[in-house]
Each structure stands twice: as structure tokens, then as C-alpha cells.
Amino acid sequence: MLVTPIRRRNVSAEIVDQIMANIANGIWPAGSKLPSENELTQLFNVSRVPVREALQKLAALGIVQTRQGEGTFVLPVTPGALLNSLLPMLVLNRKNMMDILEYRKIAEADSAALAAANADAKDLARMEALVLEIERIRQPVAAFAVADMEFHLEVARATKNTLLFTVFNVVRDILVNYYRKINEIMGIDRAIKYHRLIFEAIRNRNQEEARRWMLEHIMTTIDDVSRSYADEE
């Protein structure tokens, strides 16, 4: 269990972040009982008021449930919570990852085609810089995952569709964790290859190629996740 004394001004928000980090890391899995309010005050070295506020926030988000006389329990976290901008991370099991990939298959293939039609010079410059950054890093580390996610964010921005860009922004914090796990599963070389192909198609204004490469990128990832999580079928 990882907790540290609270120092920042928004104490309850920091408690929320740390509890959710422990949930996402499997320290407090779905169905488990959290420490009592008294125990949490001691662990975080704070008063009971911010602890109670944090538990109330988590309950409102559907992350935990307080049962009278029993305590506070962790609820299963589902991709339905992805659209809540207060939820920064998601437990990445097979079901949740496949749900994310299905969303991406639906949204991002056509987004790439739209980006090929609408991207301006600034969009292309940002995308190219991120492709070069991805090629420079060449390791499945956090920095690679961030650059990977930012590339797809720039594709969404280049569509010039405000809703597409806004939705991607809402889920970006979860997707950083997702992209890191995906890169570990699928390997770096293929990720680098597809980002370059997608970018070149967008730069060449080839909508069908942009859609095709993005779809192929996502479909191969679906195959990888299916094989990697075969024991969760």
C-alpha cells in the first residue's frame, strides 16, 4: 500500500488521487474494503474532514460504496466512467482495454480521414514533431506513452471537429496509462511504423490511406490484446 503524508492545499483532492492510484495499481481491488476513516486519517496524517470529503467524492464517482455499519468498499471501475473528467485512471483488464479499443476503432479511423482533409500547417508540424519524438525514444516507457497519446490527440485536433477533440481531451489521462500498457504488449517497432504511416497519409491529404492505416493500427492492437489476455476470456 502506497500512501504519503499530505502537503498540498487541496487535501481531499490529494487523498482522492492516492486512493485511486492504489485502486488502479491493484492494492485495493474491486470488492475490497478500504481502511476505516480513523485508519485513513492516520495513514495520510490529516484530520477526518478531508478524508470524509474524499470518500464522498469517490462515492459520487461510483468508485466506492459506503455501507452502513460495514465500511467503504471498492466498486468495479468500468469504461462508463471514462467520460468523467475527474477520473484519471482505469484498471486495465482485458474487458476495459477491449472497450477502449472498440471506441478507438469507431472514432479514430474516421478522425484520421477527417484530419487528412482538414489539417493545417501547424497541425502537421505538431504531428511530425511527435512522430520524431516517438522514433527518438524507442522504449516502452512513460515518455513514449505520452508522445503516443499526444500524437492521437493532435490527429483529433486536426479534424477541426470540436466535439472529437474535446472527448479525446476528457479521456487523455486514462489513455496515458493505456498507451503505456499497449506499447508493452505490441512492441515499439510496430507502433513507430504505424504512426509514421498515418502521419504521411494525413500530410499527403490521402483520406482513405489515413483511415486504412489507423484502422489497421487499432485492429492489430486488438489482436495483440486478445492474445495477451487469453486467460481472461
TIMARNU-642869 format. One record per residue (C-alpha): residue number from 1; residue in three letters; z, y, x. Coordinates in steps of 0.2 Angstrom, whole numbers, always signed. Each point is the difference from the previous one (the first is absolute). Layout:
BEGIN
    n  res      w      v      u
  NUM  ALA      Z      Y      X
...
This chain:
BEGIN
    n  res      w      v      u
    1  MET     +0     +0     +0
    2  LEU     -5    +17     +7
    3  VAL     +9    +15     -5
    4  THR     +5    +16    +10
    5  PRO    +12    +14     -4
    6  ILE     -8    +14    -10
    7  ARG     -3    +17     +8
    8  ARG    -14     +8    -10
    9  ARG     +3    +13    -14
   10  ASN     -7    -10    -14
   11  VAL    +12    -14     +2
   12  SER     -4    -10    -16
   13  ALA    -19     +0     +5
   14  GLU     +4     -7    +17
   15  ILE    +11    -14     -8
   16  VAL    -15     -4    -12
   17  ASP    -12     -1    +16
   18  GLN    +12    -12     +9
   19  ILE     +4    -11    -15
   20  MET    -19     -1     -3
   21  ALA     -4     -4    +18
   22  ASN    +13    -14     -1
   23  ILE     -8     -7    -16
   24  ALA    -18     +1     +8
   25  ASN     +6     -8    +16
   26  GLY     +7    -15    -10
   27  ILE    +18     +4     +4
   28  TRP     +4     +2    -19
   29  PRO    -14    -10     -8
   30  ALA     -3     +0    -19
   31  GLY    +14     -8     -9
   32  SER    +13     +4    +13
   33  LYS    +16    +11     -3
   34  LEU     +2    +16     +9
   35  PRO    +17     +4     +8
   36  SER    +12     +9    -12
   37  GLU     +1    +19     -1
   38  ASN    +16     -1    +10
   39  GLU     -9    -11    +13
   40  LEU    -15    +12     +1
   41  THR    +10    +15     +2
   42  GLN     +8     -8    +15
   43  LEU    -16     -6     +7
   44  PHE     -9    +17     -1
   45  ASN    +16    +10     +4
   46  VAL     -2    +11    -16
   47  SER     +9     +4    -16
   48  ARG     -3    -10    -16
   49  VAL    -10    +14     -8
   50  PRO    -16     -2    +10
   51  VAL     +1    -19     +0
   52  ARG     +1     +1    -19
   53  GLU    -14    +12     -1
   54  ALA    -11    -11    +11
   55  LEU     +4    -16    -10
   56  GLN     -5    +10    -16
   57  LYS    -16     +6     +8
   58  LEU     -4    -18     +5
   59  ALA     +4     -6    -18
   60  ALA    -12    +13     -7
   61  LEU    -14     -6    +12
   62  GLY     +3    -18     -6
   63  ILE     +5     -6    +17
   64  VAL    +18     -5     -5
   65  GLN    +10     -4    -15
   66  THR    +18     +3     -3
   67  ARG     +9    -12    -10
   68  GLN    +17     +4     -8
   69  GLY    +14     -9     +8
   70  GLU    -12    -10    +12
   71  GLY     -7    +13    +12
   72  THR    -18     +7     +5
   73  PHE    -14    -13     +3
   74  VAL    -17     +2     +8
   75  LEU    -15     -2    -12
   76  PRO    -17     -7     +4
   77  VAL    -11    +15     +7
   78  THR    -17     -1     -8
   79  PRO    -16    +10     +4
   80  GLY     +3     +9    -17
   81  ALA    +12    +11    +10
   82  LEU    -14     +5    +12
   83  LEU     -4    +15    -10
   84  ASN    +17     +7     +1
   85  SER     +0    +12    +15
   86  LEU    +18     -3     +3
   87  LEU     -2    -18     +5
   88  PRO     -5     +0    +18
   89  MET     -2    -19     +3
   90  LEU     -3    -16     -8
   91  VAL     +5    -18     +5
   92  LEU    -17     -7     +6
   93  ASN     -1    -18     -7
   94  ARG    -16     -8     -5
   95  LYS     +0     +5    -18
   96  ASN     +3    +19     +4
   97  MET    -13     +0    +15
   98  MET    -13     -8    -11
   99  ASP     +3    +13    -14
  100  ILE     -2    +14    +13
  101  LEU    -16     -8     +6
  102  GLU     -7     -2    -18
  103  TYR     +4    +18     -3
  104  ARG     -9     +4    +16
  105  LYS    -15    -10     -4
  106  ILE     -2     +9    -17
  107  ALA     +3    +18     +7
  108  GLU     -5     +0    +18
  109  ALA    -18     -7     +0
  110  ASP     -6    +13    -12
  111  SER    +10    +13     +8
  112  ALA     -9     -4    +16
  113  ALA    -17     +2     -9
  114  LEU     +6    +17     -7
  115  ALA     +6     +6    +17
  116  ALA    -18     -4     +7
  117  ALA     -7    +11    -14
  118  ASN    +13    +14     +2
  119  ALA     +7     +1    +17
  120  ASP     -1    +16     +9
  121  ALA     +0     +4    +19
  122  LYS    +19     +2     +1
  123  ASP     +2    -17     -9
  124  LEU    -11     -9    +12
  125  ALA     +8     +8    +15
  126  ARG    +17     -6     -6
  127  MET     -6    -17     -4
  128  GLU     -8     -2    +17
  129  ALA    +15     +6     +9
  130  LEU    +10    -14     -9
  131  VAL    -13    -13     +4
  132  LEU     +2     +5    +18
  133  GLU    +19     +0     -1
  134  ILE     -1    -18     -7
  135  GLU    -12     -6    +14
  136  ARG    +12     +8    +13
  137  ILE    +16     -8     -6
  138  ARG     -7    -18     -3
  139  GLN    +18     -7     -3
  140  PRO     +8     -5    -17
  141  VAL    +14    +13     +2
  142  ALA     +6    +14    -11
  143  ALA    -12    +13     +7
  144  PHE    -15    -11     -4
  145  ALA     +6     -3    -18
  146  VAL     +2    +19     -2
  147  ALA    -17     +4     +7
  148  ASP     -7    -14    -11
  149  MET     +8     +7    -16
  150  GLU     -5    +17     +4
  151  PHE    -18     -5     +2
  152  HIS     +0     -7    -18
  153  LEU     +9    +16     -5
  154  GLU    -14    +10     +7
  155  VAL    -13    -10     -9
  156  ALA     +9     +3    -16
  157  ARG     +0    +19     +4
  158  ALA    -18     +0     +4
  159  THR     -4     -6    -18
  160  LYS     +4    +17     -6
  161  ASN     +9     -8    -14
  162  THR    +17     +7     -2
  163  LEU     +7    -14    -10
  164  LEU     -5    -14    +13
  165  PHE     +7    +11    +14
  166  THR    +16     +3     -9
  167  VAL     +3    -18     -4
  168  PHE     -3     -6    +18
  169  ASN    +13    +14     +5
  170  VAL    +13     -7    -12
  171  VAL     -1    -18     +8
  172  ARG     -3     +5    +18
  173  ASP    +18     -3     +6
  174  ILE     +0    -18     -7
  175  LEU    -18     -3     +7
  176  VAL     +6     +4    +18
  177  ASN    +11    -15     -1
  178  TYR    -14    -10     -8
  179  TYR    -13     +5    +12
  180  ARG    +11     -5    +15
  181  LYS     +3    -18     -8
  182  ILE    -19     -1     -4
  183  ASN     -5     +4    +18
  184  GLU    +12    -14     +6
  185  ILE     -8    -12    -11
  186  MET    -18     +4     +2
  187  GLY     -1     +5    +18
  188  ILE     -5    +17     +7
  189  ASP    -18     -4     +5
  190  ARG     -6     -2    -17
  191  ALA    +10    +15     -7
  192  ILE     -8    +11    +14
  193  LYS    -18     -7     -4
  194  TYR     +1     +4    -19
  195  HIS     +7    +17     +2
  196  ARG    -14     +4    +12
  197  LEU    -13     -7    -12
  198  ILE     +7     +9    -15
  199  PHE     +1    +17     +9
  200  GLU    -18     -2     +6
  201  ALA     -6     -4    -18
  202  ILE     +9    +15     -7
  203  ARG     -7    +11    +14
  204  ASN    -18     -6     -3
  205  ARG     +2     +4    -19
  206  ASN     -3    -18     -4
  207  GLN    +10     -3    -16
  208  GLU     -4    -19     -2
  209  GLU     +4     -4    +18
  210  ALA    +16     +9     -1
  211  ARG     +5     -9    -16
  212  ARG     -6    -17     +8
  213  TRP    +10     +2    +16
  214  MET    +16     +6     -9
  215  LEU     -1    -14    -12
  216  GLU     -3    -13    +14
  217  HIS    +14     +7    +10
  218  ILE    +12     -2    -15
  219  MET     -7    -17     -5
  220  THR     +3     -8    +17
  221  THR    +17     +7     +0
  222  ILE     +3     -9    -17
  223  ASP     -5    -16     +8
  224  ASP    +11     +3    +15
  225  VAL    +15     +3    -11
  226  SER     -3    -15    -11
  227  ARG     +0    -11    +16
  228  SER    +15     +8     +8
  229  TYR    +10     -1    -16
  230  ALA     -6    -17     -6
  231  ASP    +18     -7     -1
  232  GLU     +3    +13    -14
  233  GLU    -13     -6    -12
